[in-house]
Structures are given as C-alpha cells and as structure tokens.
Amino acid sequence: MTRPILGIETTCDETSAAVLDSDGAMRSLVVHSQDVHRIYGGVVPELAARDHLMRIEPVVAAALKEAGIERRDLGAIAVAAGPGLIGALLVGVTWSRASALALGIPMIPVHHMEGHIFGPVLEDPGAQPPFVALLVSGGHTLLIWVPEWGSYHLMGETRDDAAGEAFDKVGKLLGLPYPGGPAVSAAAASGDPRRYTFPRPMLKSLAGRRGGSGVGAPGDFDFSFSGLKTAVARTVMRVEQAGTIDVERPHLAASFQAAVVDVLAAKALAATAAVRCRRVLLGGGVAANRPLRARIRDGLGRRGRLFAGSPRLSMDNGAMIARAGLFRLQAGVGKGLAEATARVRIPGMVRWRPGKREEAVGRKPLPGSPPGRNSQ
C-alpha cells in the first residue's frame, strides 16, 4: 500500500483520528477528550458512546484537513476494535466499516493495547524490538516480552484493578478532579512520599529471587492494586476524621504514587533481567508519569534504553491505531480482531514461559520504515 492510512480510536472517552503515510510518518492527529465525565468522577459508558457518535465525523474531517488529503486518497482504515466500552467501540467500528466499504478500501481492526506498543515508534525510530513492554492505562496493566514485531509473550497482568484505575479512584478519595492520574501526580509534586507507608503488592516473590533479580516464575510479574487502594482509603478516612485532609492531601498523593511506581518499576526491571534484555517500552496513559519514567531509566542504567512517547501519544489516540494497523497490513500477520469486543487478548499473544533461553532477536525495522528515519 502506498496511500495514507486513517486511524480511528473510540475505546473509552477520547474520539481520535489520525492520518499516517504508508512509511509511518504522521501527517495529522486530532483528539477530542470528553469533559462530561468530570461531573460524575468517572466514565459513564452511555454518555461516552453518544459523544463519540456526535464527534467522530468532525474529528475525522479535521484530521483529513490537517493532513491535506481527501477521503478518496486513503488506502486503508484502521480502527480500535477492542478492548474497551462496547458502545464506544461500536461507534468507531461501525463508522470505519461503512466508510471502508464506501471507499472500496480495507478496514483493519486493531487491538487497543497493541496500539499502545506502537505509540512510541511515531516519535522515536529507535523504538524497535527486542524490548519489554510495560503497558499501563486506566483499564489495563500488562507486562509483555516483545522479541520482534507481532510476537507478544505475556509475562504479567493485573489480577484486579489496573494502575490507572487505582490512580482515578485514589484521586476521587482525595477530592481531586477526574481524571485522577494527572491530578494525583500534580498534588504529589509538593508532597512527601515517605509520610505514609503504603503496601507494595506482590513484590515479595521477586525480592526472594536472587536478591530481586527477577529470574522469573509464573505469577511473579502479575500486579494487584486493590489492596493498595483499600489501604489509601482507610488512611484517608482517618485523616478526614482528624480534620487535616487539606494539609495531608499532597503527602497522601505522593505516598500512593511512590507505591505504584515502586511496583511497576520493580516488575519491569525484573522482567528485563528474566529475558536478558535491558530495553523497556512504556505505553498507556500512566506512561506519562515522570517518576515512573525516571525510576525505570535509572534502573536500566547506561547500557539500557527506555522508550516512551510524549504525553499526547501516550494517551489514547488514532495515530497509534493507524501505526499498528499499518504494520498488520504490510507485514501480512493477520487482520487482528474481527468485531468490536469489550474484552480480548492481543491477537497471537502467548503466555511467556521461563526457563528457556531468550533469543535476542535482531531489531527488524517496521515494514515501510527505513532505519533511522524520524517519522515525526
């Protein structure tokens, strides 16, 4: 394919469209974030779907205008088909299917989290496998070994709340605006992370393996944040009863954030030791968290490498969906998902098995992307 590809993202509360050239260069990106959910302190699925329905046409039109092309110039449409809110997903998938049919071009359903793996590539051409991908968003926390593009080995995932969800819920407990992630991080900037000692869930198994080197066993790399959230809730209740919540809010936020960062960074760094590859890719909205980036970068050291997109490309966006769709189309690795699906694994992903020699697969460039070219 030599013509541009359009990417559509409507999995939650962002309506986004982007146009990429066939070599992966980004020509436009438009993101509409829904503000209505701030009233309720969380995403209301029906309101999200209705807003997507109203916004998708003008958002696409703006992306095409920014790219300087017409619809007839498109060569394919990639759309996030899952996981996510089913009503929101159906808006994007239905619109994309109808548009692709009318234009006589392919529609490529893309897994939302696979899109997050491709996000950093849009700004950094060096973001090539092999690497350990830490994907952290409002609905997902995944640790994946990626020896080469299209090859995904699940090392760990959350057993209950995702890290982003925990941020949102703690933000609500602290009386901060939605979304909670940025609000908690902002409050934490002036707080003392050592004021409160919150649990670091599921780190004991790693600490007991060769001094925390993380040789790896099934379950070692899983996450759990429900207990941490409960611990924060109980502490907040005591502070409120004491009438000192306004003074203690920054310290509570900082202590909570420190606990989450400790867990995420420790698991990611242990995973790099387990696969013998000191390269980490951060994706998802929580990937924009500066303390998390700093902790992983410091842990990797001079010989390691951290790949993380800008905040705009870490949040849900159509550009990452277009890049993942372009890969699937050009590499011939399948069309991905068939229909809009609320819960689904990344196509082709398998469970990582420790004990085998990890192959340091050559860093194959993405199809259509010359090595060294900055696609931004």
C-alpha positions as CSV (number, residue, x, y, z in Angstrom):
1,M,0.0,0.0,0.0
2,T,1.4,3.4,-1.0
3,R,-1.6,5.6,0.0
4,P,-2.2,7.1,3.5
5,I,-3.9,5.2,6.3
6,L,-6.6,6.6,8.6
7,G,-6.6,5.5,12.3
8,I,-9.7,5.7,14.5
9,E,-9.8,5.5,18.3
10,T,-13.1,5.3,20.3
11,T,-12.4,2.8,23.0
12,C,-13.3,5.0,26.0
13,D,-13.6,8.7,26.4
14,E,-11.3,10.0,23.6
15,T,-12.5,10.4,20.0
16,S,-9.4,10.5,17.9
17,A,-8.4,10.3,14.2
18,A,-5.0,10.4,12.6
19,V,-3.5,10.1,9.1
20,L,-0.2,8.3,8.5
21,D,1.7,7.9,5.3
22,S,2.5,4.4,4.1
23,D,6.0,4.7,5.6
24,G,4.6,5.5,9.0
25,A,5.2,9.3,9.0
26,M,2.4,11.1,10.9
27,R,0.6,13.7,8.9
28,S,-2.1,14.6,11.3
29,L,-3.6,13.8,14.7
30,V,-6.8,15.1,16.3
31,V,-8.0,14.1,19.7
32,H,-11.3,15.1,21.3
33,S,-11.4,14.4,25.1
34,Q,-14.8,14.2,26.7
35,D,-15.3,16.5,29.6
36,V,-18.8,15.4,30.6
37,H,-17.4,12.6,32.8
38,R,-15.8,15.1,35.2
39,I,-19.3,15.7,36.7
40,Y,-19.6,12.0,37.7
41,G,-16.0,11.4,38.7
42,G,-15.6,8.6,36.1
43,V,-16.6,7.5,32.6
44,V,-20.3,6.9,32.0
45,P,-20.4,4.4,29.1
46,E,-23.7,5.5,27.6
47,L,-22.6,9.2,27.6
48,A,-19.3,8.2,26.1
49,A,-20.9,6.3,23.2
50,R,-23.3,9.2,22.5
51,D,-20.4,11.7,22.4
52,H,-18.4,9.5,20.1
53,L,-21.4,9.4,17.8
54,M,-21.6,13.2,17.6
55,R,-17.8,13.8,17.4
56,I,-16.5,11.1,15.0
57,E,-17.4,12.9,11.7
58,P,-16.0,16.3,12.7
59,V,-12.9,14.7,14.2
60,V,-12.2,12.7,11.0
61,A,-12.8,15.8,8.9
62,A,-10.3,17.8,10.9
63,A,-7.7,15.1,10.7
64,L,-8.1,14.8,6.9
65,K,-7.9,18.6,6.5
66,E,-4.8,18.8,8.7
67,A,-3.2,16.1,6.5
68,G,-4.2,17.9,3.3
69,I,-6.0,14.9,1.7
70,E,-9.5,13.8,0.7
71,R,-11.2,10.6,1.8
72,R,-10.7,9.2,-1.7
73,D,-6.9,9.4,-1.1
74,L,-7.0,6.9,1.7
75,G,-5.6,3.4,1.2
76,A,-7.0,1.8,4.4
77,I,-8.8,2.5,7.7
78,A,-7.5,1.1,11.0
79,V,-9.8,1.1,13.9
80,A,-9.5,0.1,17.6
81,A,-11.9,-2.8,17.9
82,G,-11.2,-3.8,21.5
83,P,-10.9,-4.0,24.4
84,G,-13.0,-1.1,25.7
85,L,-16.5,0.1,26.3
86,I,-18.7,-1.9,23.9
87,G,-20.9,1.1,23.0
88,A,-18.0,3.3,22.3
89,L,-16.2,0.6,20.3
90,L,-19.3,0.0,18.1
91,V,-19.3,3.7,17.1
92,G,-15.7,3.5,15.8
93,V,-16.0,0.1,14.2
94,T,-19.4,0.7,12.5
95,W,-18.2,4.1,11.1
96,S,-15.0,2.6,9.9
97,R,-16.6,-0.5,8.3
98,A,-19.2,1.7,6.4
99,S,-16.5,4.2,5.3
100,A,-14.1,1.4,4.1
101,L,-16.9,-0.2,2.2
102,A,-18.0,3.0,0.5
103,L,-14.4,3.8,-0.4
104,G,-13.5,0.3,-1.5
105,I,-10.5,0.0,0.8
106,P,-9.5,-2.4,3.6
107,M,-10.6,-2.0,7.2
108,I,-8.1,-3.3,9.7
109,P,-9.4,-4.0,13.3
110,V,-6.7,-3.3,15.8
111,H,-6.3,-4.3,19.4
112,H,-6.2,-1.1,21.5
113,M,-3.2,-2.3,23.7
114,E,-1.2,-3.3,20.6
115,G,-1.7,0.3,19.5
116,H,0.0,1.4,22.7
117,I,3.0,-0.7,21.8
118,F,3.3,1.2,18.6
119,G,2.8,4.7,20.1
120,P,6.5,5.5,20.9
121,V,7.5,4.4,17.4
122,L,5.8,7.5,16.0
123,E,8.4,9.8,17.7
124,D,11.4,7.5,18.1
125,P,12.5,5.4,15.2
126,G,14.9,3.5,17.6
127,A,11.9,2.1,19.5
128,Q,12.4,-1.3,17.9
129,P,12.3,-4.8,19.5
130,P,13.5,-6.6,21.4
131,F,12.1,-4.9,24.5
132,V,9.9,-5.5,27.5
133,A,6.6,-3.5,27.1
134,L,5.0,-2.1,30.2
135,L,1.5,-1.0,29.2
136,V,-0.3,0.9,31.9
137,S,-3.6,2.6,31.4
138,G,-7.0,3.1,33.1
139,G,-8.2,-0.4,32.2
140,H,-5.0,-2.4,31.8
141,T,-1.7,-3.2,33.3
142,L,0.4,-5.6,31.1
143,L,4.0,-6.7,31.0
144,I,4.9,-8.2,27.7
145,W,8.1,-9.6,26.2
146,V,8.4,-8.5,22.6
147,P,11.3,-10.2,20.8
148,E,10.1,-8.9,17.4
149,W,7.2,-7.1,16.0
150,G,4.0,-9.1,16.1
151,S,5.4,-11.6,18.7
152,Y,3.9,-11.0,22.1
153,H,4.7,-13.1,25.2
154,L,2.5,-12.1,28.2
155,M,4.7,-12.0,31.4
156,G,2.3,-10.5,33.8
157,E,-1.0,-8.6,34.1
158,T,-3.2,-7.1,36.8
159,R,-5.3,-9.5,38.8
160,D,-7.8,-6.8,39.8
161,D,-7.6,-3.1,39.4
162,A,-5.4,-1.6,36.8
163,A,-2.8,1.0,37.9
164,G,-4.6,3.8,36.0
165,E,-7.9,2.8,37.6
166,A,-6.2,3.0,41.1
167,F,-5.0,6.5,40.3
168,D,-8.5,7.6,39.4
169,K,-10.1,6.0,42.5
170,V,-7.5,7.5,44.8
171,G,-7.9,10.8,43.1
172,K,-11.6,10.7,43.9
173,L,-10.9,9.7,47.5
174,L,-8.6,12.7,47.8
175,G,-11.3,15.0,46.4
176,L,-9.3,15.7,43.2
177,P,-10.8,16.2,39.8
178,Y,-11.2,13.5,37.2
179,P,-9.1,12.0,35.6
180,G,-7.3,11.1,38.7
181,G,-3.9,10.3,37.2
182,P,-2.7,13.8,36.3
183,A,-4.4,15.3,39.3
184,V,-2.7,12.9,41.8
185,S,0.7,13.4,40.1
186,A,0.2,17.2,40.3
187,A,-0.7,17.0,44.0
188,A,2.2,14.6,44.7
189,A,4.7,17.1,43.4
190,S,4.5,19.1,46.6
191,G,4.2,16.1,48.9
192,D,6.5,13.8,50.9
193,P,6.4,10.3,49.6
194,R,7.7,8.9,52.9
195,R,5.0,10.5,55.1
196,Y,2.8,7.4,54.7
197,T,3.8,3.8,54.3
198,F,1.5,2.0,51.8
199,P,1.9,-1.6,50.7
200,R,3.8,-2.6,47.6
201,P,1.7,-5.5,46.4
202,M,3.2,-8.7,45.0
203,L,6.8,-7.8,45.3
204,K,7.9,-10.4,47.9
205,S,8.3,-13.2,45.3
206,L,10.7,-11.0,43.2
207,A,12.6,-9.9,46.3
208,G,13.2,-13.6,47.2
209,R,14.7,-14.5,43.8
210,R,18.4,-13.8,43.6
211,G,18.2,-10.6,45.5
212,G,15.4,-9.2,43.4
213,S,16.9,-10.0,40.0
214,G,13.6,-11.5,38.9
215,V,14.7,-14.8,37.3
216,G,11.0,-15.3,36.9
217,A,8.3,-17.8,37.6
218,P,4.6,-17.9,36.6
219,G,2.8,-15.2,38.5
220,D,6.0,-13.3,39.6
221,F,5.2,-10.5,37.1
222,D,1.5,-10.1,37.9
223,F,0.1,-7.0,39.5
224,S,-2.6,-6.2,42.1
225,F,-3.6,-2.7,43.2
226,S,-6.9,-3.3,45.0
227,G,-5.2,-3.8,48.4
228,L,-3.2,-0.6,47.9
229,K,-6.3,1.3,47.1
230,T,-8.0,0.0,50.2
231,A,-5.1,1.0,52.4
232,V,-5.2,4.5,51.0
233,A,-9.0,4.7,51.6
234,R,-8.6,3.7,55.2
235,T,-5.8,6.2,55.8
236,V,-7.8,9.0,54.1
237,M,-10.8,8.2,56.3
238,R,-8.6,8.6,59.4
239,V,-7.1,11.9,58.1
240,E,-10.5,13.3,57.3
241,Q,-11.7,12.4,60.8
242,A,-8.7,14.3,62.2
243,G,-9.7,17.3,60.0
244,T,-6.3,17.5,58.3
245,I,-7.1,16.3,54.8
246,D,-6.2,19.7,53.2
247,V,-2.8,19.6,54.7
248,E,-2.1,15.9,54.2
249,R,-3.5,15.6,50.6
250,P,-0.2,16.2,48.9
251,H,1.6,13.7,51.2
252,L,-1.1,11.1,50.7
253,A,-0.9,11.5,46.9
254,A,2.9,11.4,46.9
255,S,3.0,8.3,49.1
256,F,0.4,6.5,47.0
257,Q,2.2,7.4,43.8
258,A,5.5,6.2,45.2
259,A,4.0,2.8,46.0
260,V,2.6,2.4,42.5
261,V,5.9,3.5,40.9
262,D,7.9,1.1,43.1
263,V,5.7,-1.9,42.0
264,L,5.6,-1.0,38.3
265,A,9.3,-0.2,38.0
266,A,10.4,-3.3,40.1
267,K,8.4,-5.6,37.9
268,A,9.5,-4.1,34.6
269,L,13.2,-4.2,35.6
270,A,12.9,-7.7,36.9
271,A,11.3,-8.7,33.6
272,T,14.3,-7.3,31.7
273,A,16.6,-9.4,33.9
274,A,14.5,-12.5,33.2
275,V,14.6,-12.1,29.4
276,R,18.2,-10.7,29.4
277,C,17.2,-7.5,27.5
278,R,17.7,-4.1,29.1
279,R,15.2,-2.3,26.9
280,V,11.8,-1.2,28.1
281,L,8.9,0.4,26.2
282,L,6.3,2.3,28.2
283,G,2.8,2.7,26.8
284,G,-0.6,3.8,28.0
285,G,-1.8,6.9,29.8
286,V,0.2,6.2,33.0
287,A,3.4,6.0,30.9
288,A,3.4,9.8,31.0
289,N,4.1,9.7,34.8
290,R,7.5,11.3,35.2
291,P,8.6,9.5,38.4
292,L,7.8,6.2,36.7
293,R,10.0,7.1,33.7
294,A,12.8,8.3,35.9
295,R,12.8,5.2,38.1
296,I,12.9,2.8,35.1
297,R,15.5,4.9,33.3
298,D,17.8,4.9,36.4
299,G,17.3,1.2,36.9
300,L,18.2,0.4,33.4
301,G,21.5,2.3,33.6
302,R,23.7,3.5,30.8
303,R,23.5,0.2,28.9
304,G,19.7,0.1,29.0
305,R,17.2,2.0,26.9
306,L,13.8,3.4,27.7
307,F,11.2,4.2,25.0
308,A,8.3,6.3,26.0
309,G,6.1,8.6,23.8
310,S,5.1,12.2,24.6
311,P,2.0,12.6,26.8
312,R,-0.1,13.2,23.7
313,L,1.0,9.9,22.2
314,S,0.8,8.1,25.5
315,M,-2.9,8.8,25.9
316,D,-5.5,7.1,23.6
317,N,-5.1,8.4,20.1
318,G,-5.7,7.4,16.5
319,A,-2.1,7.6,15.4
320,M,-1.0,4.6,17.4
321,I,-4.0,2.7,16.0
322,A,-3.0,3.7,12.5
323,R,0.6,2.5,13.0
324,A,-0.5,-0.9,14.4
325,G,-2.9,-1.3,11.5
326,L,-0.2,-0.3,9.0
327,F,2.1,-3.0,10.5
328,R,-0.6,-5.7,10.3
329,L,-1.4,-4.7,6.7
330,Q,2.1,-4.5,5.4
331,A,3.6,-7.4,7.4
332,G,0.8,-9.8,6.5
333,V,0.4,-11.0,10.1
334,G,-3.4,-11.1,10.0
335,K,-6.2,-8.6,10.3
336,G,-6.3,-8.7,14.1
337,L,-9.8,-8.6,15.6
338,A,-12.9,-9.5,13.7
339,E,-15.5,-7.4,15.5
340,A,-15.9,-4.9,18.3
341,T,-15.1,-6.8,21.5
342,A,-15.1,-5.4,25.1
343,R,-12.5,-7.9,26.4
344,V,-10.0,-9.7,24.3
345,R,-6.3,-10.7,24.2
346,I,-3.9,-9.2,21.7
347,P,-4.1,-11.4,18.6
348,G,-1.3,-14.0,18.7
349,M,-0.2,-13.3,22.2
350,V,1.0,-16.3,24.2
351,R,1.9,-16.8,27.8
352,W,5.6,-16.3,28.5
353,R,7.4,-19.4,29.7
354,P,10.5,-19.0,31.9
355,G,13.4,-21.4,31.7
356,K,14.1,-21.2,28.0
357,R,16.9,-19.3,26.5
358,E,15.7,-15.9,25.5
359,E,16.6,-15.1,21.9
360,A,18.0,-11.6,21.4
361,V,16.1,-11.2,18.1
362,G,17.6,-8.7,15.6
363,R,15.9,-5.3,15.6
364,K,13.9,-5.6,12.5
365,P,12.5,-2.2,11.4
366,L,8.8,-1.9,10.9
367,P,7.7,-2.6,7.3
368,G,7.9,0.6,5.3
369,S,10.1,2.4,7.8
370,P,13.7,3.0,6.8
371,P,16.0,2.6,9.9
372,G,17.0,6.0,11.3
373,R,14.1,8.0,9.8
374,N,12.2,10.1,12.3
375,S,8.6,9.7,11.5
376,Q,7.5,12.7,13.4
